[in-house]
Structure formats: structure tokens, C-alpha cells
Amino acid sequence: MVSVLEREPDISVVGEALDGREMLAAVQSLRPHVALINHDADAVDGIAMARSLRRMAPDNAPGVLMLSSRTEQAELLSALKGGVRGLLPGNCDPRTLPAAIRDIAGGAMVLKSPNAVQLIGRLLNRSPEVSASAGSGQLALLTTRERDVLSLVANGHSNLVIAKMLSLSEATVKSHLYHLCQKLGLRDRTQAVILAYETGLVRPCAA
């Protein structure tokens, strides 16, 4: 993986770690934009590490891209709630990593786990009446532009792409995202995406 990434002119591998403790120390000292975690490794719990990174730097945590062969929906949901911004199969082709890293560094989410679409559908359909009722109240707090930004974020677009689509600056998109998270009591982009699906603002595409 390192050899693949080091061929990319716009990606620098600033450090490696063998376990959770080493990774937390490395992230604290090196301040990477993206942390790539192998959740299948014996000494690594990717979900716990994502939570630790968010606690350590709540406003400036790296985007976490997690490699995992586990496909249980409860596991995937725990990863998303823990702050993981990208999910790839543990046996993915290493050549797919550069694009995923660029997307996460740009503010997008990457969900290519086999059960990701089914999970989002489950979130949406788990209690449609409650979700619709809660959603209408929560989303009423947002301005039209904030709803537009939330919808595009949930559809996987990066801040730069959203800025181009809405004819805004990237800084303005970040500002809208920050304010809508504050209004809705959300910690981060991942929670915003989950809420957008739970409230029915966006709907999952068919697999």
C-alpha cells in the first residue's frame, strides 16, 4: 500500500504504526489529513481508534479511512458513528486507495463496503413515521442553503465539488456545514450524513 501511495505526486505517507498506541502518537505528532486504518489487524481496533482520534482533536481530527472485511451492519454502523469517513473492503485493490484518500481529504465520504447501501436503507426504513416527524422538525431549523449543503454532503460530494455545484466558495460551504451541525447538535460530517438518511432528506440508491 505504501509503495502505491508513494507513487502519487499529491500524496505523502508521513508515518506508519503497528498498533493503536503507536498510531495515536503518530497522528498527534505528524497531523496527517487522512488516517488509513486496517481494522482486520490483530492489534488494531479501527472503530475505537477513530473515536480516540476524534476525542483527541475534535475540531481537527484526520479523516479516517478504514479497511475491513467485516460486513455486519452493526459493525458498519458503529464505524460510522465512531467517526469513520471511509469504508473499503479489507482485500481491496491498493490502486483504489489514492482516489479514496483524495475524496476524504476533500471532505467527502467513501462507502464501498458491500453492505453500505443496505445499511443506509435500514437506517431510513427502521422507523419511517418517527423519522419523518423528527426530520421535519430538525430540518426546519436549517436555511435553504444549509439543506442544500447537507443533501450534497450526504450524497458523497466533497466540499470543493459542492462549492462548484452551488456557485459558492469552499470556505462558505465549510461555514454552512459548521452551522448546520451546530443547529442540529451533530459532532461531525459523518453524523450529518446519517441524519440526512434517517430523516429522508436523501434516499439510498438501489444496489
Backbone as JSON Lines, residues from 0, in Angstrom:
{"i":0,"aa":"M","n":[0.82,-1.2,0.0],"ca":[0.0,0.0,0.0],"c":[0.86,1.26,0.0]}
{"i":1,"aa":"V","n":[1.91,1.25,0.82],"ca":[2.78,2.42,0.89],"c":[3.44,2.67,-0.46]}
{"i":2,"aa":"S","n":[3.88,1.59,-1.11],"ca":[4.55,1.77,-2.41],"c":[3.6,2.35,-3.45]}
{"i":3,"aa":"V","n":[2.31,1.95,-3.37],"ca":[1.32,2.51,-4.3],"c":[1.1,3.98,-4.02]}
{"i":4,"aa":"L","n":[0.96,4.34,-2.76],"ca":[0.67,5.72,-2.4],"c":[1.84,6.64,-2.68]}
{"i":5,"aa":"E","n":[3.06,6.13,-2.51],"ca":[4.23,6.99,-2.71],"c":[4.47,7.31,-4.18]}
{"i":6,"aa":"R","n":[3.77,6.63,-5.07],"ca":[3.87,6.97,-6.49],"c":[3.01,8.17,-6.86]}
{"i":7,"aa":"E","n":[2.1,8.54,-5.94],"ca":[1.18,9.65,-6.22],"c":[1.84,10.98,-5.86]}
{"i":8,"aa":"P","n":[1.94,11.91,-6.8],"ca":[2.66,13.17,-6.52],"c":[1.99,14.05,-5.48]}
{"i":9,"aa":"D","n":[0.69,13.88,-5.26],"ca":[-0.02,14.75,-4.32],"c":[-0.3,14.07,-2.99]}
{"i":10,"aa":"I","n":[0.25,12.86,-2.77],"ca":[0.03,12.13,-1.51],"c":[1.37,11.82,-0.87]}
{"i":11,"aa":"S","n":[1.5,12.14,0.4],"ca":[2.72,11.83,1.16],"c":[2.37,10.92,2.32]}
{"i":12,"aa":"V","n":[3.08,9.81,2.43],"ca":[2.94,8.92,3.58],"c":[3.87,9.45,4.67]}
{"i":13,"aa":"V","n":[3.3,10.05,5.7],"ca":[4.13,10.73,6.71],"c":[4.48,9.84,7.88]}
{"i":14,"aa":"G","n":[3.85,8.66,7.99],"ca":[4.18,7.78,9.1],"c":[3.44,6.47,9.02]}
{"i":15,"aa":"E","n":[3.92,5.47,9.76],"ca":[3.29,4.17,9.86],"c":[3.25,3.75,11.33]}
{"i":16,"aa":"A","n":[2.31,2.88,11.65],"ca":[2.17,2.42,13.04],"c":[1.71,0.97,13.05]}
{"i":17,"aa":"L","n":[2.14,0.23,14.07],"ca":[1.82,-1.19,14.17],"c":[0.6,-1.46,15.03]}
{"i":18,"aa":"D","n":[0.25,-0.53,15.92],"ca":[-0.9,-0.75,16.79],"c":[-1.54,0.59,17.12]}
{"i":19,"aa":"G","n":[-2.62,0.53,17.92],"ca":[-3.38,1.73,18.23],"c":[-2.58,2.79,18.96]}
{"i":20,"aa":"R","n":[-1.78,2.37,19.92],"ca":[-1.0,3.33,20.69],"c":[-0.01,4.07,19.81]}
{"i":21,"aa":"E","n":[0.68,3.35,18.94],"ca":[1.63,3.99,18.04],"c":[0.91,4.95,17.09]}
{"i":22,"aa":"M","n":[-0.27,4.55,16.65],"ca":[-0.97,5.41,15.69],"c":[-1.44,6.71,16.34]}
{"i":23,"aa":"L","n":[-1.96,6.64,17.53],"ca":[-2.41,7.86,18.21],"c":[-1.24,8.81,18.42]}
{"i":24,"aa":"A","n":[-0.09,8.27,18.8],"ca":[1.1,9.1,19.0],"c":[1.55,9.7,17.68]}
{"i":25,"aa":"A","n":[1.51,8.89,16.6],"ca":[1.94,9.38,15.3],"c":[1.03,10.49,14.79]}
{"i":26,"aa":"V","n":[-0.29,10.29,14.94],"ca":[-1.25,11.31,14.48],"c":[-1.06,12.6,15.26]}
{"i":27,"aa":"Q","n":[-0.83,12.49,16.56],"ca":[-0.65,13.68,17.39],"c":[0.57,14.48,16.98]}
{"i":28,"aa":"S","n":[1.65,13.79,16.59],"ca":[2.88,14.5,16.24],"c":[2.95,14.89,14.77]}
{"i":29,"aa":"L","n":[2.36,14.08,13.88],"ca":[2.5,14.3,12.45],"c":[1.33,15.06,11.82]}
{"i":30,"aa":"R","n":[0.17,15.06,12.46],"ca":[-1.01,15.78,12.0],"c":[-1.37,15.48,10.55]}
{"i":31,"aa":"P","n":[-1.62,14.22,10.2],"ca":[-1.99,13.9,8.81],"c":[-3.41,14.35,8.5]}
{"i":32,"aa":"H","n":[-3.72,14.5,7.22],"ca":[-5.08,14.83,6.8],"c":[-5.98,13.6,6.82]}
{"i":33,"aa":"V","n":[-5.38,12.44,6.54],"ca":[-6.14,11.19,6.48],"c":[-5.38,10.12,7.24]}
{"i":34,"aa":"A","n":[-6.1,9.32,8.04],"ca":[-5.51,8.18,8.72],"c":[-6.09,6.9,8.12]}
{"i":35,"aa":"L","n":[-5.24,6.05,7.59],"ca":[-5.64,4.79,6.98],"c":[-5.47,3.68,8.02]}
{"i":36,"aa":"I","n":[-6.57,3.02,8.38],"ca":[-6.54,2.03,9.46],"c":[-6.98,0.67,8.93]}
{"i":37,"aa":"N","n":[-6.18,-0.36,9.23],"ca":[-6.55,-1.73,8.89],"c":[-7.28,-2.33,10.08]}
{"i":38,"aa":"H","n":[-8.59,-2.36,10.0],"ca":[-9.41,-2.83,11.12],"c":[-9.26,-4.33,11.34]}
{"i":39,"aa":"D","n":[-8.77,-5.06,10.33],"ca":[-8.64,-6.51,10.44],"c":[-7.36,-6.95,11.14]}
{"i":40,"aa":"A","n":[-6.44,-6.0,11.37],"ca":[-5.17,-6.36,12.01],"c":[-5.4,-6.79,13.45]}
{"i":41,"aa":"D","n":[-4.59,-7.72,13.94],"ca":[-4.77,-8.29,15.28],"c":[-4.69,-7.24,16.38]}
{"i":42,"aa":"A","n":[-3.77,-6.27,16.22],"ca":[-3.53,-5.32,17.3],"c":[-4.26,-3.99,17.1]}
{"i":43,"aa":"V","n":[-5.23,-3.97,16.2],"ca":[-5.88,-2.71,15.85],"c":[-7.4,-2.84,15.91]}
{"i":44,"aa":"D","n":[-8.05,-1.95,16.64],"ca":[-9.5,-1.8,16.61],"c":[-9.78,-0.46,15.94]}
{"i":45,"aa":"G","n":[-10.1,-0.51,14.65],"ca":[-10.25,0.72,13.88],"c":[-11.32,1.64,14.41]}
{"i":46,"aa":"I","n":[-12.42,1.07,14.9],"ca":[-13.53,1.89,15.39],"c":[-13.12,2.61,16.67]}
{"i":47,"aa":"A","n":[-12.48,1.89,17.59],"ca":[-12.01,2.51,18.82],"c":[-10.98,3.59,18.54]}
{"i":48,"aa":"M","n":[-10.13,3.35,17.55],"ca":[-9.11,4.35,17.2],"c":[-9.74,5.59,16.61]}
{"i":49,"aa":"A","n":[-10.78,5.41,15.77],"ca":[-11.47,6.57,15.2],"c":[-12.08,7.42,16.3]}
{"i":50,"aa":"R","n":[-12.69,6.78,17.29],"ca":[-13.27,7.52,18.41],"c":[-12.17,8.26,19.19]}
{"i":51,"aa":"S","n":[-11.05,7.6,19.4],"ca":[-9.95,8.21,20.15],"c":[-9.39,9.41,19.4]}
{"i":52,"aa":"L","n":[-9.27,9.31,18.09],"ca":[-8.77,10.42,17.29],"c":[-9.71,11.62,17.38]}
{"i":53,"aa":"R","n":[-11.0,11.35,17.37],"ca":[-11.98,12.45,17.44],"c":[-11.95,13.11,18.81]}
{"i":54,"aa":"R","n":[-11.77,12.3,19.87],"ca":[-11.67,12.89,21.21],"c":[-10.38,13.69,21.35]}
{"i":55,"aa":"M","n":[-9.32,13.21,20.75],"ca":[-8.03,13.86,20.88],"c":[-8.01,15.21,20.15]}
{"i":56,"aa":"A","n":[-8.68,15.28,19.01],"ca":[-8.71,16.52,18.23],"c":[-10.11,16.69,17.64]}
{"i":57,"aa":"P","n":[-11.1,17.06,18.45],"ca":[-12.48,17.11,17.98],"c":[-12.71,18.03,16.79]}
{"i":58,"aa":"D","n":[-11.93,19.1,16.69],"ca":[-12.13,20.05,15.59],"c":[-11.13,19.88,14.46]}
{"i":59,"aa":"N","n":[-10.14,19.01,14.65],"ca":[-9.1,18.88,13.64],"c":[-8.62,17.45,13.52]}
{"i":60,"aa":"A","n":[-9.51,16.49,13.7],"ca":[-9.13,15.09,13.59],"c":[-8.96,14.72,12.11]}
{"i":61,"aa":"P","n":[-8.04,13.82,11.8],"ca":[-7.89,13.4,10.41],"c":[-9.12,12.61,9.96]}
{"i":62,"aa":"G","n":[-9.36,12.62,8.66],"ca":[-10.41,11.76,8.13],"c":[-9.95,10.32,8.21]}
{"i":63,"aa":"V","n":[-10.77,9.45,8.75],"ca":[-10.37,8.05,8.93],"c":[-10.92,7.2,7.78]}
{"i":64,"aa":"L","n":[-9.99,6.53,7.09],"ca":[-10.34,5.57,6.05],"c":[-10.02,4.19,6.61]}
{"i":65,"aa":"M","n":[-11.06,3.36,6.77],"ca":[-10.88,2.07,7.42],"c":[-11.03,0.94,6.42]}
{"i":66,"aa":"L","n":[-10.06,0.02,6.46],"ca":[-10.12,-1.19,5.66],"c":[-10.66,-2.3,6.54]}
{"i":67,"aa":"S","n":[-11.72,-2.96,6.11],"ca":[-12.3,-4.01,6.94],"c":[-13.03,-5.03,6.09]}
{"i":68,"aa":"S","n":[-12.82,-6.3,6.43],"ca":[-13.55,-7.37,5.75],"c":[-14.84,-7.71,6.47]}
{"i":69,"aa":"R","n":[-15.1,-7.08,7.59],"ca":[-16.31,-7.36,8.36],"c":[-17.49,-6.62,7.72]}
{"i":70,"aa":"T","n":[-18.55,-7.33,7.48],"ca":[-19.67,-6.74,6.74],"c":[-20.95,-6.68,7.55]}
{"i":71,"aa":"E","n":[-20.9,-7.04,8.84],"ca":[-22.11,-6.96,9.65],"c":[-22.58,-5.51,9.73]}
{"i":72,"aa":"Q","n":[-23.88,-5.29,9.57],"ca":[-24.4,-3.92,9.55],"c":[-24.17,-3.22,10.88]}
{"i":73,"aa":"A","n":[-24.25,-3.96,11.99],"ca":[-23.99,-3.34,13.3],"c":[-22.56,-2.82,13.36]}
{"i":74,"aa":"E","n":[-21.64,-3.58,12.76],"ca":[-20.23,-3.17,12.74],"c":[-20.05,-1.91,11.9]}
{"i":75,"aa":"L","n":[-20.71,-1.88,10.74],"ca":[-20.6,-0.71,9.87],"c":[-21.21,0.52,10.53]}
{"i":76,"aa":"L","n":[-22.34,0.34,11.2],"ca":[-22.98,1.47,11.87],"c":[-22.1,1.99,12.99]}
{"i":77,"aa":"S","n":[-21.47,1.1,13.75],"ca":[-20.55,1.52,14.82],"c":[-19.39,2.32,14.23]}
{"i":78,"aa":"A","n":[-18.91,1.89,13.07],"ca":[-17.8,2.6,12.42],"c":[-18.22,4.02,12.05]}
{"i":79,"aa":"L","n":[-19.39,4.16,11.45],"ca":[-19.86,5.49,11.03],"c":[-20.1,6.39,12.24]}
{"i":80,"aa":"K","n":[-20.74,5.84,13.27],"ca":[-20.98,6.63,14.47],"c":[-19.69,6.97,15.2]}
{"i":81,"aa":"G","n":[-18.68,6.11,15.02],"ca":[-17.39,6.36,15.66],"c":[-16.56,7.42,14.96]}
{"i":82,"aa":"G","n":[-17.01,7.87,13.79],"ca":[-16.29,8.93,13.09],"c":[-15.54,8.48,11.86]}
{"i":83,"aa":"V","n":[-15.67,7.2,11.48],"ca":[-15.01,6.72,10.26],"c":[-15.67,7.38,9.05]}
{"i":84,"aa":"R","n":[-14.84,7.94,8.17],"ca":[-15.37,8.65,7.0],"c":[-15.28,7.83,5.73]}
{"i":85,"aa":"G","n":[-14.52,6.74,5.77],"ca":[-14.38,5.9,4.58],"c":[-14.32,4.44,4.96]}
{"i":86,"aa":"L","n":[-15.04,3.59,4.21],"ca":[-15.04,2.15,4.44],"c":[-14.72,1.45,3.13]}
{"i":87,"aa":"L","n":[-13.63,0.69,3.13],"ca":[-13.25,-0.1,1.97],"c":[-13.07,-1.55,2.41]}
{"i":88,"aa":"P","n":[-13.32,-2.51,1.51],"ca":[-13.08,-3.91,1.87],"c":[-11.62,-4.14,2.22]}
{"i":89,"aa":"G","n":[-11.37,-5.03,3.16],"ca":[-10.0,-5.29,3.58],"c":[-9.13,-5.83,2.47]}
{"i":90,"aa":"N","n":[-9.74,-6.5,1.49],"ca":[-8.97,-7.06,0.38],"c":[-9.06,-6.2,-0.87]}
{"i":91,"aa":"C","n":[-9.33,-4.92,-0.72],"ca":[-9.47,-4.04,-1.88],"c":[-8.15,-3.93,-2.64]}
{"i":92,"aa":"D","n":[-8.25,-3.61,-3.91],"ca":[-7.07,-3.36,-4.73],"c":[-6.38,-2.1,-4.2]}
{"i":93,"aa":"P","n":[-5.1,-2.17,-3.83],"ca":[-4.4,-0.98,-3.31],"c":[-4.46,0.21,-4.27]}
{"i":94,"aa":"R","n":[-4.67,-0.05,-5.55],"ca":[-4.73,1.05,-6.52],"c":[-5.98,1.91,-6.37]}
{"i":95,"aa":"T","n":[-6.96,1.42,-5.59],"ca":[-8.16,2.23,-5.34],"c":[-7.95,3.2,-4.18]}
{"i":96,"aa":"L","n":[-6.87,3.05,-3.42],"ca":[-6.66,3.88,-2.24],"c":[-6.43,5.36,-2.55]}
{"i":97,"aa":"P","n":[-5.6,5.71,-3.55],"ca":[-5.35,7.14,-3.78],"c":[-6.63,7.95,-3.98]}
{"i":98,"aa":"A","n":[-7.55,7.44,-4.8],"ca":[-8.79,8.19,-5.05],"c":[-9.6,8.33,-3.78]}
{"i":99,"aa":"A","n":[-9.67,7.26,-2.97],"ca":[-10.43,7.31,-1.72],"c":[-9.81,8.32,-0.77]}
{"i":100,"aa":"I","n":[-8.49,8.33,-0.68],"ca":[-7.8,9.27,0.21],"c":[-8.04,10.71,-0.23]}
{"i":101,"aa":"R","n":[-8.0,10.95,-1.54],"ca":[-8.26,12.32,-2.03],"c":[-9.68,12.75,-1.69]}
{"i":102,"aa":"D","n":[-10.64,11.85,-1.86],"ca":[-12.03,12.19,-1.56],"c":[-12.19,12.56,-0.09]}
{"i":103,"aa":"I","n":[-11.62,11.75,0.79],"ca":[-11.76,12.02,2.23],"c":[-11.03,13.29,2.61]}
{"i":104,"aa":"A","n":[-9.85,13.52,2.05],"ca":[-9.12,14.76,2.33],"c":[-9.9,15.98,1.86]}
{"i":105,"aa":"G","n":[-10.72,15.79,0.81],"ca":[-11.52,16.88,0.28],"c":[-12.85,17.06,1.0]}
{"i":106,"aa":"G","n":[-13.11,16.22,2.01],"ca":[-14.32,16.39,2.8],"c":[-15.45,15.44,2.46]}
{"i":107,"aa":"A","n":[-15.24,14.54,1.49],"ca":[-16.3,13.6,1.1],"c":[-16.24,12.34,1.95]}
{"i":108,"aa":"M","n":[-17.25,11.49,1.8],"ca":[-17.26,10.17,2.41],"c":[-17.1,9.12,1.32]}
{"i":109,"aa":"V","n":[-16.49,8.0,1.69],"ca":[-16.29,6.9,0.76],"c":[-16.85,5.64,1.4]}
{"i":110,"aa":"L","n":[-17.94,5.1,0.87],"ca":[-18.56,3.9,1.42],"c":[-18.63,2.84,0.34]}
{"i":111,"aa":"K","n":[-17.65,1.95,0.33],"ca":[-17.61,0.88,-0.66],"c":[-17.64,-0.49,-0.02]}
{"i":112,"aa":"S","n":[-18.05,-0.54,1.22],"ca":[-18.26,-1.82,1.86],"c":[-19.49,-2.48,1.24]}
{"i":113,"aa":"P","n":[-19.48,-3.8,1.06],"ca":[-20.6,-4.47,0.37],"c":[-21.97,-4.17,0.97]}
{"i":114,"aa":"N","n":[-22.06,-3.98,2.27],"ca":[-23.36,-3.79,2.92],"c":[-23.69,-2.32,3.2]}
{"i":115,"aa":"A","n":[-22.91,-1.4,2.66],"ca":[-23.11,0.01,2.99],"c":[-24.47,0.51,2.54]}
{"i":116,"aa":"V","n":[-24.88,0.18,1.31],"ca":[-26.17,0.66,0.8],"c":[-27.31,0.06,1.61]}
{"i":117,"aa":"Q","n":[-27.2,-1.25,1.93],"ca":[-28.25,-1.89,2.73],"c":[-28.34,-1.26,4.11]}
{"i":118,"aa":"L","n":[-27.2,-0.88,4.67],"ca":[-27.2,-0.25,5.99],"c":[-27.94,1.08,5.94]}
{"i":119,"aa":"I","n":[-27.66,1.89,4.92],"ca":[-28.32,3.18,4.81],"c":[-29.82,2.98,4.63]}
{"i":120,"aa":"G","n":[-30.21,1.98,3.84],"ca":[-31.62,1.68,3.68],"c":[-32.27,1.28,4.99]}
{"i":121,"aa":"R","n":[-31.54,0.51,5.79],"ca":[-32.07,0.09,7.1],"c":[-32.27,1.3,8.0]}
{"i":122,"aa":"L","n":[-31.32,2.24,7.98],"ca":[-31.46,3.45,8.8],"c":[-32.69,4.23,8.39]}
{"i":123,"aa":"L","n":[-32.92,4.3,7.09],"ca":[-34.05,5.08,6.59],"c":[-35.39,4.43,6.93]}
{"i":124,"aa":"N","n":[-35.43,3.1,6.83],"ca":[-36.71,2.4,6.96],"c":[-36.99,1.85,8.34]}
{"i":125,"aa":"R","n":[-36.05,2.02,9.26],"ca":[-36.18,1.4,10.57],"c":[-37.41,1.92,11.31]}
{"i":126,"aa":"S","n":[-37.73,3.21,11.16],"ca":[-38.93,3.77,11.79],"c":[-39.37,4.97,10.98]}
{"i":127,"aa":"P","n":[-39.98,4.74,9.81],"ca":[-40.26,5.84,8.88],"c":[-41.16,6.92,9.46]}
{"i":128,"aa":"E","n":[-42.15,6.52,10.27],"ca":[-43.04,7.55,10.79],"c":[-42.31,8.48,11.75]}
{"i":129,"aa":"V","n":[-41.52,7.86,12.65],"ca":[-40.76,8.67,13.61],"c":[-39.73,9.51,12.89]}
{"i":130,"aa":"S","n":[-39.05,8.9,11.9],"ca":[-38.01,9.63,11.18],"c":[-38.6,10.83,10.46]}
{"i":131,"aa":"A","n":[-39.73,10.64,9.78],"ca":[-40.34,11.74,9.04],"c":[-40.74,12.86,9.97]}
{"i":132,"aa":"S","n":[-41.33,12.52,11.1],"ca":[-41.77,13.53,12.06],"c":[-40.59,14.28,12.65]}
{"i":133,"aa":"A","n":[-39.57,13.5,13.1],"ca":[-38.4,14.14,13.68],"c":[-37.65,14.95,12.64]}
{"i":134,"aa":"G","n":[-37.62,14.39,11.41],"ca":[-36.86,15.06,10.36],"c":[-37.43,16.41,10.0]}
{"i":135,"aa":"S","n":[-38.76,16.49,9.89],"ca":[-39.37,17.76,9.51],"c":[-39.08,18.83,10.55]}
{"i":136,"aa":"G","n":[-39.07,18.44,11.83],"ca":[-38.78,19.41,12.88],"c":[-37.33,19.83,12.89]}
{"i":137,"aa":"Q","n":[-36.42,18.86,12.77],"ca":[-35.0,19.18,12.8],"c":[-34.59,20.0,11.58]}
{"i":138,"aa":"L","n":[-35.02,19.56,10.4],"ca":[-34.6,20.23,9.18],"c":[-35.2,21.62,9.05]}
{"i":139,"aa":"A","n":[-36.3,21.88,9.77],"ca":[-36.9,23.21,9.74],"c":[-35.98,24.26,10.36]}
{"i":140,"aa":"L","n":[-34.99,23.8,11.13],"ca":[-34.04,24.73,11.74],"c":[-33.04,25.27,10.72]}
{"i":141,"aa":"L","n":[-32.95,24.61,9.58],"ca":[-31.91,24.95,8.61],"c":[-32.42,25.94,7.56]}
{"i":142,"aa":"T","n":[-31.5,26.73,7.05],"ca":[-31.82,27.58,5.91],"c":[-31.87,26.71,4.66]}
{"i":143,"aa":"T","n":[-32.41,27.26,3.58],"ca":[-32.47,26.51,2.32],"c":[-31.09,26.11,1.86]}
{"i":144,"aa":"R","n":[-30.13,27.02,1.98],"ca":[-28.76,26.73,1.54],"c":[-28.12,25.65,2.42]}
{"i":145,"aa":"E","n":[-28.4,25.68,3.7],"ca":[-27.86,24.66,4.59],"c":[-28.43,23.29,4.25]}
{"i":146,"aa":"R","n":[-29.72,23.24,3.91],"ca":[-30.33,21.97,3.48],"c":[-29.69,21.47,2.19]}
{"i":147,"aa":"D","n":[-29.42,22.4,1.27],"ca":[-28.75,22.03,0.02],"c":[-27.38,21.41,0.3]}
{"i":148,"aa":"V","n":[-26.63,22.06,1.19],"ca":[-25.29,21.57,1.53],"c":[-25.39,20.19,2.19]}
{"i":149,"aa":"L","n":[-26.31,20.03,3.12],"ca":[-26.47,18.76,3.81],"c":[-26.82,17.64,2.82]}
{"i":150,"aa":"S","n":[-27.71,17.93,1.89],"ca":[-28.1,16.94,0.9],"c":[-26.92,16.51,0.04]}
{"i":151,"aa":"L","n":[-26.11,17.46,-0.38],"ca":[-24.96,17.15,-1.24],"c":[-23.87,16.43,-0.46]}
{"i":152,"aa":"V","n":[-23.7,16.8,0.8],"ca":[-22.74,16.09,1.65],"c":[-23.16,14.63,1.79]}
{"i":153,"aa":"A","n":[-24.44,14.4,2.03],"ca":[-24.95,13.03,2.2],"c":[-24.85,12.22,0.92]}
{"i":154,"aa":"N","n":[-24.81,12.89,-0.22],"ca":[-24.64,12.19,-1.48],"c":[-23.18,11.95,-1.83]}
{"i":155,"aa":"G","n":[-22.29,12.27,-0.89],"ca":[-20.89,11.9,-1.04],"c":[-19.99,12.92,-1.71]}
{"i":156,"aa":"H","n":[-20.48,14.14,-1.93],"ca":[-19.66,15.13,-2.62],"c":[-18.69,15.82,-1.66]}
{"i":157,"aa":"S","n":[-17.53,16.16,-2.15],"ca":[-16.54,16.88,-1.35],"c":[-16.93,18.36,-1.25]}
{"i":158,"aa":"N","n":[-16.3,19.06,-0.33],"ca":[-16.58,20.5,-0.17],"c":[-16.3,21.27,-1.46]}
{"i":159,"aa":"L","n":[-15.22,20.9,-2.15],"ca":[-14.86,21.6,-3.38],"c":[-15.92,21.4,-4.46]}
{"i":160,"aa":"V","n":[-16.4,20.16,-4.59],"ca":[-17.43,19.88,-5.6],"c":[-18.73,20.59,-5.25]}
{"i":161,"aa":"I","n":[-19.1,20.58,-3.97],"ca":[-20.32,21.28,-3.54],"c":[-20.2,22.77,-3.83]}
{"i":162,"aa":"A","n":[-19.03,23.33,-3.58],"ca":[-18.82,24.75,-3.85],"c":[-19.07,25.07,-5.33]}
{"i":163,"aa":"K","n":[-18.57,24.21,-6.21],"ca":[-18.77,24.43,-7.64],"c":[-20.23,24.25,-8.03]}
{"i":164,"aa":"M","n":[-20.89,23.26,-7.44],"ca":[-22.29,23.0,-7.79],"c":[-23.22,24.12,-7.34]}
{"i":165,"aa":"L","n":[-22.88,24.75,-6.2],"ca":[-23.74,25.81,-5.65],"c":[-23.21,27.21,-5.92]}
{"i":166,"aa":"S","n":[-22.13,27.3,-6.68],"ca":[-21.51,28.6,-7.01],"c":[-21.13,29.36,-5.74]}
{"i":167,"aa":"L","n":[-20.48,28.64,-4.82],"ca":[-20.02,29.23,-3.57],"c":[-18.52,29.02,-3.44]}
{"i":168,"aa":"S","n":[-17.92,29.68,-2.48],"ca":[-16.52,29.4,-2.17],"c":[-16.47,28.16,-1.28]}
{"i":169,"aa":"E","n":[-15.32,27.49,-1.28],"ca":[-15.18,26.3,-0.43],"c":[-15.3,26.69,1.05]}
{"i":170,"aa":"A","n":[-14.79,27.88,1.4],"ca":[-14.89,28.36,2.78],"c":[-16.35,28.56,3.2]}
{"i":171,"aa":"T","n":[-17.17,29.03,2.26],"ca":[-18.6,29.23,2.57],"c":[-19.29,27.89,2.78]}
{"i":172,"aa":"V","n":[-18.94,26.9,1.99],"ca":[-19.51,25.56,2.18],"c":[-19.15,25.03,3.56]}
{"i":173,"aa":"K","n":[-17.88,25.19,3.95],"ca":[-17.45,24.74,5.27],"c":[-18.22,25.47,6.37]}
{"i":174,"aa":"S","n":[-18.47,26.75,6.15],"ca":[-19.22,27.54,7.13],"c":[-20.65,27.04,7.26]}
{"i":175,"aa":"H","n":[-21.3,26.77,6.12],"ca":[-22.67,26.23,6.15],"c":[-22.7,24.89,6.88]}
{"i":176,"aa":"L","n":[-21.72,24.05,6.61],"ca":[-21.68,22.73,7.25],"c":[-21.48,22.87,8.75]}
{"i":177,"aa":"Y","n":[-20.62,23.78,9.14],"ca":[-20.38,24.01,10.57],"c":[-21.66,24.48,11.26]}
{"i":178,"aa":"H","n":[-22.36,25.43,10.65],"ca":[-23.55,25.99,11.28],"c":[-24.7,24.99,11.33]}
{"i":179,"aa":"L","n":[-24.86,24.18,10.28],"ca":[-25.95,23.2,10.32],"c":[-25.66,22.12,11.36]}
{"i":180,"aa":"C","n":[-24.4,21.77,11.54],"ca":[-24.06,20.8,12.59],"c":[-24.34,21.39,13.97]}
{"i":181,"aa":"Q","n":[-24.05,22.67,14.14],"ca":[-24.32,23.33,15.42],"c":[-25.82,23.35,15.7]}
{"i":182,"aa":"K","n":[-26.62,23.68,14.69],"ca":[-28.07,23.76,14.88],"c":[-28.68,22.39,15.21]}
{"i":183,"aa":"L","n":[-28.14,21.35,14.61],"ca":[-28.72,20.02,14.76],"c":[-28.06,19.2,15.87]}
{"i":184,"aa":"G","n":[-27.07,19.79,16.54],"ca":[-26.4,19.09,17.62],"c":[-25.56,17.93,17.14]}
{"i":185,"aa":"L","n":[-24.95,18.07,15.98],"ca":[-24.14,17.0,15.39],"c":[-22.66,17.28,15.62]}
{"i":186,"aa":"R","n":[-21.89,16.2,15.83],"ca":[-20.47,16.36,16.1],"c":[-19.65,16.55,14.85]}
{"i":187,"aa":"D","n":[-20.06,15.89,13.76],"ca":[-19.19,15.91,12.59],"c":[-19.99,15.57,11.33]}
{"i":188,"aa":"R","n":[-19.25,15.52,10.22],"ca":[-19.83,15.27,8.91],"c":[-20.52,13.9,8.84]}
{"i":189,"aa":"T","n":[-19.92,12.91,9.48],"ca":[-20.49,11.57,9.44],"c":[-21.88,11.54,10.06]}
{"i":190,"aa":"Q","n":[-22.03,12.19,11.22],"ca":[-23.35,12.24,11.85],"c":[-24.34,13.0,10.99]}
{"i":191,"aa":"A","n":[-23.87,14.01,10.27],"ca":[-24.74,14.77,9.38],"c":[-25.27,13.88,8.26]}
{"i":192,"aa":"V","n":[-24.4,13.03,7.71],"ca":[-24.83,12.11,6.65],"c":[-25.87,11.13,7.17]}
{"i":193,"aa":"I","n":[-25.62,10.56,8.34],"ca":[-26.57,9.6,8.92],"c":[-27.92,10.27,9.14]}
{"i":194,"aa":"L","n":[-27.92,11.49,9.68],"ca":[-29.19,12.19,9.92],"c":[-29.91,12.47,8.61]}
{"i":195,"aa":"A","n":[-29.17,12.83,7.55],"ca":[-29.81,13.12,6.27],"c":[-30.57,11.91,5.74]}
{"i":196,"aa":"Y","n":[-30.03,10.71,5.96],"ca":[-30.72,9.49,5.53],"c":[-31.86,9.14,6.48]}
{"i":197,"aa":"E","n":[-31.62,9.29,7.77],"ca":[-32.65,8.94,8.75],"c":[-33.89,9.82,8.59]}
{"i":198,"aa":"T","n":[-33.71,11.09,8.24],"ca":[-34.84,12.0,8.12],"c":[-35.49,11.95,6.74]}
{"i":199,"aa":"G","n":[-34.86,11.23,5.8],"ca":[-35.44,11.14,4.47],"c":[-35.08,12.3,3.56]}
{"i":200,"aa":"L","n":[-34.13,13.17,3.99],"ca":[-33.71,14.27,3.12],"c":[-33.1,13.71,1.84]}
{"i":201,"aa":"V","n":[-32.35,12.63,1.97],"ca":[-31.84,11.91,0.81],"c":[-32.19,10.44,0.99]}
{"i":202,"aa":"R","n":[-32.23,9.72,-0.1],"ca":[-32.6,8.3,-0.05],"c":[-31.52,7.47,-0.71]}
{"i":203,"aa":"P","n":[-31.29,6.26,-0.21],"ca":[-30.24,5.42,-0.78],"c":[-30.57,4.98,-2.19]}
{"i":204,"aa":"C","n":[-29.53,4.91,-3.01],"ca":[-29.71,4.38,-4.35],"c":[-29.83,2.87,-4.27]}
{"i":205,"aa":"A","n":[-30.47,2.31,-5.25],"ca":[-30.57,0.85,-5.28],"c":[-29.19,0.27,-5.5]}
{"i":206,"aa":"A","n":[-28.94,-0.91,-4.9],"ca":[-27.65,-1.57,-5.04],"c":[-27.48,-2.05,-6.48]}
